[in-house]
Amino acid sequence: MKNDELLRRSLSAVWHPCTQMKNHETLPLIPIARGDGAWLVDFEGKRYLDAVSSWWVNLFGHGNARINAALKAQLDTLEHVILAGFTHEPVVELSERLSALTGLGHAFYGSDGASATEIALKMSFHFWRNSGQPDKTRFISLQNSYHGETVGALSVTDVALFKDTYAPLLRQSTQVPSPDWRLAEPGESAEAYAKRCAAALETHLSQHHAETAAFIVEPLVQGAAGMGMYHPAYLTEARRICDRYAVHLIADEIAVGFGRTGTMFACEQAGIRPDFICLSKGITGGYLPLSAVLTTDAVYAAFYDDDVTRGFLHSHSYNGNALACRAALATLDIFAEDGVIDANRRKAEQFDTLMTPLQHHPAIRHFRQKGMIWAFDVADTGPAFARRFYLAALKRGLLLRPIGTTVYFMPPYIITQDEMALTVENVLDILREMALS
């Protein structure tokens, strides 16, 4: 009865995100009572394997004992303090550790991925203004890119479903060809296609660099594009091109950072350092809202002045929240102490073997993998594929949310081989049930 009661109350009081609420007349919400490792449990004891890490944020399982302990200890000392004019130990330590990991300097904090994008865009614009180049006000991004849904972030997003309604509110930006290898010509390698797309970026900047502040990119994997993956050569070339034309390179590692692509940060696989890096999602292990933007010392120096208007006057009440920073530090401790990156590489190899039946399934196209992300496209899906697949998965105790006709797995890193085998088995059953075998 608790499930039904909570469902009724939620529909009466909560406006759920990324949702047409009328759909819940026929699509039930799932009331969750607790989390347990890779699983979510409702009030009647039914378990759901969280194969998408609760929107890509949960790295080390629900109810992780080490993050729990760190938060409990922090509660006994400091929960929050204004970060303007004050500081505290967790935010200092986290900033130092993120700087050491990224090779970038001072960390500026926000609450979520979209706010990190807003911060980076504003910083880039303001840098050029402070540097005597006020005409550099425009931004470019990839086709099919996603960088968040606040007004600035949506301006550099290229997903019509999110963007079209709000077009009159948005600042115009330019999209350049996506290096997603699914878009390559027949016989063209992923690397060759990436370099061809980079040449298009260079052509654009050769003509528009004087008015362009920054190029923002999701490194290696474009999430909302249906996990579009591309060769790291694109990032290597983008770094060279942005350097040549004095344009900032903003790495949106919100979804792909913290080990998700097989390295701590995706940019490492291209051997580059961006001018700005945007971090969120997994930064606290999925516990608390937090984002961070780190940038170069040169960008920081351009704001350092006696004139207050040259400072970066951006804030929100919970900047650098002590509890969120402590959760992030506990998350980094797990990476450091447990050898997570190497363990994930071994685990990914095991999971690739488990997924062999999917790779050769007749209804599946473009099977792909990068680190702890797996995705494939389903051919001849019929109407409302994503909803039908989602519901079929829920019946089997599996949380999967297809993006269009793309099914993807982005599980917590603590998922076991048996749990992944169960996931693959259920997906094969769903494809058969939907007459897609």
HUDANOR-V535852 format. One record per pair of residues at least 24 apart in sequence whose ideal C-beta (glycine too) atoms are under 8 Angstrom apart, sorted by the first residue. I is the first residue (numbers start at 1). GAP is how many residues later the second one is. Records with the same first field share a line. If there is no record, write none. Layout:
# HUDANOR-V535852
I: GAP  GAP
This chain:
# HUDANOR-V535852
2: 29  31  41  42
3: 28  39  40  41
6: 25  37
7: 24
27: 360  364
30: 364
34: 28  29
35: 26  27  28
36: 25  26  27
37: 24  25  26  375  377
38: 24  373  374  376  377  378  381
40: 359
46: 351
47: 350
48: 346  349  350  351
49: 348  349  350  362  366  370  373  374
50: 349  361  362
51: 347  348  349  358  359  360  364  372
52: 347  348  349  356  357  358  359
53: 229  233  357  358  359
54: 232
55: 226
56: 167  199  204  225  226  354
57: 224  225  227  228  229
58: 224  227  228  354
59: 199  200  223  226  227  272  275  353  354
60: 225  271  274  352  353  354
61: 351  353
62: 224  350
64: 221  270
66: 264  267  268
67: 217  218  220  260  263  264  267
69: 261
70: 256  257  259  260  263
71: 216  252  255  256  259
73: 253
74: 248  249  252
75: 248
78: 244
79: 243  244
80: 238  241  242  243
81: 241
82: 235
83: 26  232  236  237
84: 231  235
88: 232  234  237
90: 232  235  236  239
91: 229  231  234
93: 232  236
94: 198  231  234  235  238
95: 197
97: 232  235
98: 181  194  196
99: 195
101: 163  164  231
102: 163  171  175  192
103: 170
104: 169  170  172  173  190  191  192
105: 189  190  191  192  194  195
106: 188  189  194
107: 185  186  187
108: 184  185  186  187  204  206
109: 181  182  183  210  211  212
110: 170  180  181  182  183  206  209
111: 178  179  180  205  207
112: 36  168  177  179
113: 34  35  40  139  141  142  165  167  168  178
114: 33  34  35  36  39
115: 33  35  176  201
116: 32  136  138  162  163  164  175  176  177
117: 30  31  33  35  36  39  99  135  137  161
118: 30  32  34  35  196
119: 159  172  174  195
120: 94  96  130  156  158  173  175
121: 31  32  35  92  93  95  129
122: 30  190  192
123: 153  170  172  176  189
124: 89  90  124  126  151  152  175
125: 88
126: 177  186
127: 86  121  172  175  176
128: 85
130: 172  173  175  180
131: 171
135: 75  76
136: 74  75  76  77  111
137: 74  76
138: 34  35  36  70  73  74  75
139: 32  34  35  73  74  75  76  77
140: 33  34  35  36  61  64  65  72  74  75  76
141: 32  33  34  35  74  75  76
142: 33  34  35  36  37  75  76  80
143: 32  33  34  35
144: 34  36  78  80  81  84
145: 30  33  71  72  73  77  79  80
146: 72  76  77  78  79
147: 69  71  105  107
148: 106
156: 60
157: 67
159: 65  66
174: 30  34
176: 24  25  28
177: 24
178: 44  47  50  52
179: 51  52  55
180: 42  45  48  49  50
181: 48  49  50
182: 46  184  195
189: 42
190: 40  41
191: 40  42
193: 37  38
194: 36  37  38  39  40  43
195: 38  39  42
197: 33  37
198: 35  36  39  40  43
201: 36  37  40
202: 35  39  42
205: 36  37  39  40  42
206: 39
209: 36  37  38
212: 33  35
213: 34  35
214: 33  34  35  36  61  62
215: 27  32  33  34  35
216: 34  36
217: 32  33  34  35
218: 34  35  37  38
219: 32  33  34  37  42  46  47  48  50  51
220: 36  41  46  49  150
221: 34  35  39  40  45  149  152
223: 32  33  180
224: 179
226: 149  151  177  178  179  180  182
227: 141  146  148  176  179  181
229: 139  141  144  146
232: 37  38  39
233: 37
234: 36
235: 31  32  34  35  37
236: 34  35  36
238: 34
239: 31  33  34  35
242: 33
248: 27  28  51
249: 25  26  27
250: 24  25  26  27  28
251: 25  26  27
252: 26
253: 24  25  26
254: 24  25  26  27  37
255: 26
257: 24  25  26
258: 24  25  73  77
259: 76  81  82  85  112  113  154
260: 111  112  113  150
261: 109  110  111  112
262: 79  82  83  86  108  109  110
263: 78  108
264: 71  77
275: 24
282: 49
283: 45  48
284: 40  43  44  47
285: 42  43  45  46  49
286: 126
287: 37  40
288: 33  35  36  39
289: 29  35
290: 31  34  35  37  38
340: 73
343: 70
344: 27  28  69
345: 26
347: 25  66  68  70
348: 24
350: 67  70
351: 66  69
354: 63  66  67  70
355: 69
357: 67  71
358: 66  69  70
361: 67  70  76
362: 75
363: 68  73  74
364: 67
372: 38  39  41
373: 35  36  37
374: 34  35  36
375: 31  32  33  34
376: 30  31  32
377: 28  29  30
378: 24  27  28  29  53  58
379: 26  57
380: 56
381: 24  53  55
382: 52
385: 49
388: 46
389: 41  45
392: 38  41  42
393: 33  34  37
396: 30  33  34
398: 24  25  28  29
400: 27
